[in-house]
């Protein structure tokens, strides 16, 4: 699963978003730390998390 799928899941707004599972969060952060995602994707993820609200 690519980072776009994760962004789609958390980017549905405060009411429609779901939290990532531990496995999903681990995979996403591994991709980020391994340099497999662009700065734009990281920014989109950060913005989606801000809109969703941390859980």
C-alpha positions as CSV (number, residue, x, y, z in Angstrom):
1,X,0.0,0.0,0.0
2,X,1.5,3.4,-1.0
3,X,1.3,6.6,1.0
4,X,-1.5,7.9,-1.2
5,X,-3.8,5.2,0.2
6,X,-3.0,6.3,3.8
7,X,-3.5,10.0,2.9
8,X,-6.9,9.0,1.4
9,X,-7.9,7.2,4.6
10,X,-7.0,10.0,7.0
11,X,-7.8,12.9,4.6
12,X,-11.6,12.5,4.8
13,X,-12.0,15.3,7.3
14,X,-12.5,15.3,11.0
15,X,-15.8,13.3,10.9
16,X,-15.0,10.8,8.1
17,X,-11.4,9.9,8.7
18,X,-10.2,6.8,10.4
19,X,-7.1,6.3,12.5
20,X,-4.3,4.2,11.0
21,X,-3.7,0.8,12.5
22,X,-0.3,0.3,14.2
23,X,0.9,-1.7,11.2
24,X,-0.3,1.0,8.7
25,X,1.4,3.7,10.7
26,X,4.6,1.7,10.9
27,X,4.6,1.1,7.2
28,X,3.9,4.7,6.4
29,X,6.7,6.0,8.7
30,X,9.1,3.4,7.3
31,X,8.5,4.6,3.8
32,X,9.0,8.2,4.9
33,X,12.2,7.4,6.8
34,X,13.6,5.3,3.9
35,X,13.1,8.2,1.5
36,X,10.5,6.5,-0.6
37,X,8.1,9.4,-0.6
38,X,8.4,13.0,-1.9
39,X,8.4,16.1,0.2
40,X,5.0,16.9,-1.3
41,X,3.5,13.6,-0.1
42,X,4.9,14.2,3.4
43,X,3.3,17.7,3.4
44,X,0.0,16.2,2.2
45,X,0.1,13.6,5.0
46,X,0.9,16.3,7.6
47,X,-1.9,18.5,6.4
48,X,-4.4,15.6,6.4
49,X,-3.3,14.6,10.0
50,X,-3.8,18.2,11.1
51,X,-7.3,18.4,9.6
52,X,-8.3,14.9,11.0
53,X,-6.9,15.7,14.4
54,X,-4.4,13.5,16.2
55,X,-5.7,10.4,18.0
